Amino acid sequence: MTRTVLVTGGSSGIGRAIAARFADDRAEVVITGRRADAVERAAKELGVRGVVCDATDPGRVAEVAGQLGTVDVLVNAAGGLPPEADGDGAALELLLAQWRASLAQNLLGAVLTTASVRDSFTAGGRVISIGSIGAERRGGSYGAAKAALAAWNASLSGELGPLGVTCNVISAGYIAGTDFFRGGMTDERHSALVAETHDKRPGTVDDIAATAHFLASPGARHITGQTIHVNGGAFTTR
């Protein structure tokens, strides 16, 4: 049976790679994103359905959810660094705006999207949210939002588990080849981030896509409530 897979933030970076992986598996993939041109281009190139949707807009999220029918896999990949402060306004106001933006982009969008399709999940459904190594160290408002994402995921797993739906976070380390750093990645910073890993290489979007594909597979049906660290050993747990 063909699965329906919804990927937020699916027009670029990690989200796009995950959408491509499921599309290759002949799933019915729906990607969302805020920029119409990027969504249209990615959807055409991947052969999937594209819908313009800001995951932090409750009305739009509900509207899109109402168009989907059943959902087998939800991937909350939308997120990113908050916009740079423009320098206008009081320091505390700018700080508040930055933190609100981080929480909206990296936590609340996932919460709203998941809630909107909660009643649409099939038995054996999957919720996969993209976290970050920034939740463990030096993450600022972005890292704090990703840490909250993992805490929310643990609670969500308890709520949806009895319905046969698993919920997990993939905590990504440094992933090369994306626009996450908005052109701010230097050779020195790249080398430092790679040096932190055990395997001495940066991660790729395909590393994360493969992990997401596994978490959506029958082999992962008893894995839920977890944060899966995919970072080459830059951060380890036991």
C-alpha positions as MATLAB code, in Angstrom:
seq = 'MTRTVLVTGGSSGIGRAIAARFADDRAEVVITGRRADAVERAAKELGVRGVVCDATDPGRVAEVAGQLGTVDVLVNAAGGLPPEADGDGAALELLLAQWRASLAQNLLGAVLTTASVRDSFTAGGRVISIGSIGAERRGGSYGAAKAALAAWNASLSGELGPLGVTCNVISAGYIAGTDFFRGGMTDERHSALVAETHDKRPGTVDDIAATAHFLASPGARHITGQTIHVNGGAFTTR';
ca = [
       0.000    0.000    0.000;
       1.285    3.487   -0.878;
       2.145    5.573    2.151;
       1.379    9.271    2.503;
       4.370   11.229    3.809;
       4.180   14.890    4.851;
       7.500   16.748    5.088;
       7.517   20.309    6.409;
      10.446   22.418    5.254;
      10.733   20.014    2.339;
      11.886   22.449   -0.324;
      15.554   22.517    0.664;
      18.297   21.004    2.788;
      17.500   18.094    5.079;
      13.771   18.262    4.412;
      14.266   17.997    0.666;
      16.621   15.033    1.035;
      14.093   13.227    3.227;
      11.306   13.935    0.735;
      13.484   12.583   -2.068;
      14.226    9.395   -0.117;
      10.539    8.648    0.433;
       9.690    9.611   -3.155;
      12.263    7.076   -4.354;
      10.365    4.566   -2.205;
       7.238    5.434   -4.244;
       5.448    7.044   -1.335;
       2.930    9.813   -1.948;
       4.995   12.737   -0.665;
       3.705   16.203    0.191;
       6.247   18.920    0.959;
       5.535   22.290    2.521;
       7.511   25.494    2.791;
       7.049   29.227    3.126;
       8.482   30.346   -0.226;
       6.219   29.588   -3.164;
       9.008   29.594   -5.756;
      11.182   27.178   -3.757;
       8.270   24.833   -3.027;
       7.165   24.772   -6.662;
      10.684   24.126   -7.930;
      11.431   21.344   -5.438;
       8.092   19.645   -5.992;
       8.627   19.593   -9.754;
      12.190   18.282   -9.479;
      11.275   15.573   -6.952;
       7.989   14.576   -8.550;
       6.008   15.234   -5.368;
       3.170   17.518   -4.333;
       4.143   20.954   -3.042;
       2.028   23.156   -0.795;
       2.928   26.647    0.392;
       2.494   26.689    4.155;
       4.140   28.473    7.061;
       4.151   25.856    9.820;
       3.773   28.591   12.432;
       0.471   29.824   10.956;
      -2.316   27.859   12.725;
      -4.989   28.696   10.172;
      -2.900   27.684    7.191;
      -1.647   24.540    8.918;
      -5.222   23.454    9.658;
      -6.243   24.189    6.073;
      -3.466   22.047    4.632;
      -4.158   19.219    7.072;
      -7.779   19.174    5.960;
      -6.662   18.498    2.392;
      -4.490   15.486    3.154;
      -6.694   12.603    4.205;
      -4.743    9.937    6.091;
      -1.084   10.420    7.026;
       1.388    7.580    7.498;
       4.565    9.578    8.162;
       5.037   13.157    9.328;
       8.504   14.661    9.186;
       8.855   17.984   10.991;
      11.905   19.323    9.166;
      11.015   23.033    9.077;
      13.238   25.182   11.263;
      16.503   27.051   11.309;
      18.339   29.932   12.858;
      16.291   33.009   13.786;
      16.649   36.103   11.582;
      19.356   38.570   12.446;
      18.208   41.533   14.538;
      17.993   44.716   12.481;
      19.454   46.838   15.283;
      16.341   48.939   15.825;
      14.541   48.883   19.165;
      15.549   48.269   22.754;
      17.988   45.461   23.480;
      15.464   43.444   25.467;
      12.851   43.784   22.743;
      15.299   42.474   20.152;
      16.265   39.610   22.438;
      12.625   38.695   22.959;
      11.969   38.786   19.212;
      14.905   36.468   18.575;
      13.764   33.922   21.148;
      10.182   34.024   19.935;
      11.357   33.436   16.385;
      13.520   30.470   17.462;
      10.697   28.855   19.382;
       8.205   29.447   16.577;
      10.435   28.039   13.841;
      11.932   25.084   15.701;
       9.260   24.004   18.183;
       5.832   25.521   17.665;
       5.654   24.718   13.957;
       6.201   21.034   14.758;
       3.650   21.159   17.574;
       0.998   22.784   15.377;
       1.577   20.533   12.382;
       1.512   17.362   14.466;
      -1.654   18.421   16.268;
      -3.324   19.255   12.958;
      -2.869   15.721   11.583;
      -3.143   13.824   14.867;
      -6.532   12.329   13.988;
      -5.326   11.446   10.486;
      -2.515    9.071   11.453;
      -2.853    5.494   10.342;
      -2.019    2.608   12.687;
       1.737    2.247   12.542;
       2.140    5.971   11.864;
       5.381    7.825   12.443;
       6.285   11.299   13.668;
       9.915   12.233   12.994;
      11.204   15.650   14.038;
      14.580   17.126   13.135;
      16.553   18.308   16.147;
      20.112   19.541   16.521;
      23.350   19.025   18.374;
      22.852   22.662   19.336;
      20.403   21.421   21.970;
      23.358   19.961   23.851;
      25.834   22.833   23.736;
      26.421   26.390   22.541;
      23.002   26.560   20.971;
      21.586   29.859   22.215;
      17.905   30.413   21.510;
      18.062   27.939   18.620;
      19.540   25.212   20.803;
      17.043   25.871   23.567;
      14.175   25.492   21.098;
      15.614   22.210   19.813;
      16.007   20.963   23.396;
      12.350   21.788   23.972;
      11.513   19.877   20.795;
      13.087   16.739   22.256;
      11.234   17.182   25.551;
       7.947   17.639   23.708;
       8.672   14.543   21.619;
       8.994   12.392   24.731;
       5.585   13.569   25.932;
       4.064   13.147   22.473;
       5.303    9.572   22.311;
       3.386    8.771   25.478;
       0.228   10.286   24.015;
       0.379    8.684   20.570;
       2.000    5.374   21.478;
      -1.295    3.707   22.473;
      -2.600    4.618   19.001;
       0.259    2.751   17.349;
       2.182    5.890   16.374;
       5.884    6.266   17.169;
       7.566    9.639   17.776;
      11.297   10.277   17.539;
      13.770   13.113   17.083;
      16.819   12.947   14.836;
      19.409   15.238   16.399;
      21.664   16.287   13.537;
      25.262   17.345   13.962;
      27.111   19.509   11.466;
      25.589   18.874    8.034;
      27.546   20.218    5.071;
      25.953   21.359    1.839;
      22.978   23.232    3.285;
      22.254   26.936    3.684;
      21.832   26.615    7.451;
      24.682   29.033    8.181;
      23.478   31.498    5.513;
      26.878   31.874    3.932;
      28.608   32.272    7.291;
      30.540   29.007    7.195;
      34.299   29.578    6.955;
      36.993   27.038    6.167;
      38.258   27.376    9.733;
      34.853   26.690   11.263;
      34.246   23.781    8.918;
      37.562   22.219    9.930;
      36.832   22.715   13.632;
      33.415   21.070   13.363;
      34.812   18.120   11.432;
      37.641   17.744   13.958;
      35.041   17.233   16.725;
      33.714   14.090   15.048;
      35.089   10.591   15.533;
      34.868    9.684   11.849;
      36.460   12.960   10.734;
      33.895   13.964    8.159;
      30.908   16.286    8.030;
      27.428   14.843    7.944;
      25.364   14.932    4.770;
      21.661   15.424    4.183;
      21.562   11.818    2.975;
      22.775   10.641    6.399;
      19.725   12.220    7.987;
      17.383   11.086    5.226;
      18.524    7.475    5.652;
      17.906    7.656    9.402;
      14.428    9.087    8.846;
      13.661    6.348    6.340;
      14.728    3.711    8.866;
      12.609    5.229   11.643;
       9.631    4.973    9.310;
      10.351    1.327    8.531;
       8.885   -1.808   10.168;
      12.273   -2.431   11.776;
      11.819    0.675   13.938;
       8.287   -0.049   15.154;
       9.449   -0.475   18.786;
      11.606    2.669   18.810;
       9.715    5.650   20.202;
      10.235    8.588   22.532;
      13.901    8.717   21.554;
      16.409   11.308   20.408;
      18.691    9.680   17.835;
      22.030   11.483   17.591;
      23.498   11.529   14.075;
      26.697   13.529   14.375;
      29.710   11.281   13.740;
      30.478   11.152   17.471;
      30.738   14.898   18.009;
      28.297   14.384   20.881;
      27.968   10.981   22.512;
      25.488    9.428   24.940;
      25.339    6.231   26.973;
];
